[in-house]
Amino acid sequence: MKDGEILSELALPVCGLLSEKSIEENGLALKAVRKSLVDLGYVHNNPIMSVGTLGLPVSPALKLTDRGLVDVKKGEIVPLIVSEKRNK
């Protein structure tokens, strides 16, 4: 997303894991998602794999779930907005 607009997506409507579209359609969608990540400044040798596990709440780290951003180790929801503390 950029400025509230979805730039690209790969829909996975079957349990959030699978698509019913053809491999060709999914390949084009995946290519568009990869391009969007790079265009937005995301630097990684494999951008798709690096963001592909964000939605798996069983992996020990910060994960995105239907309840928000979760610290899996602590079992706590993490605030998405951090207030800046200024030293004067």
N, C-alpha and C positions, 0 to 999 in steps of 0.2 A: 504494500500500500504506500501511496505517496499522496499527501494532501487529501486524505479520505477516499482516494480512488484506488480500486483494485487494479494493479498493473497486469497481473497474470495469476493463474491458479491451475492446480491439478486436483480436480475434485475426486475424492475417494468416498463415495456414498455408501459402500458396503462395509459396515462396521468401522468406518474411518480408515480402512486398510486397503480396500480393493476398488477398482473401477470396472464398470461394465462396458467401457468404450474399447475400441480396437487398439492394438499396440501402436499403430501409426498415430492415432489421435492422442494417445497418452504420451508418445514420444515427442510430438510437437508441443504439447502442453508443458512437459518437463523441460524442454529446451527453452521455452518462453520464461518459465520460472527461474531457471538458471541465469538467463540473460538479465532478468529483472534484479536478481540478487547482486550480480556484478555491476549493473548500471547504478544501483543504489549505494555502491561502495563496499559491498561485502567482499572481503578478501579471504579466500580459503582455497586449498588445492582441490577440494571436493565439496562445493557449497551445498549440494543437495543432501549428501550423507551427513554433513555437519548439522543441518537443521532438521533432518528426518527423524531424529530421536527426541526432539523437544516435547512431543506430545505423549511420550511413554512415561507415565508417572511412576513406574517401578524402578527406573534407573536412578542411582543415587546422585542427585544433583538438583539444580533448579529445573522444574518442568512446568510446562503449560498444561492446564487441565480445564475442565468446564467450570471449576471453582476459582480459577485465576492462576497466578504464578505460585508454585508450591516449592518450599524447601523440603525435599523428600526426607533427608536425614532428620530434620527437626520436626517434621510433620506439621509445619506451619505455613499459612498463606503469607506470601511476601508482598508488601505494598508495591504497587507499580509506579507510584510517584514518590520520589524522595525529596524532602525539603532541603534546600541548601542552607547550611549554617555558615554564616559569615563571621570571620574573626576581625574584630576592630581593635 
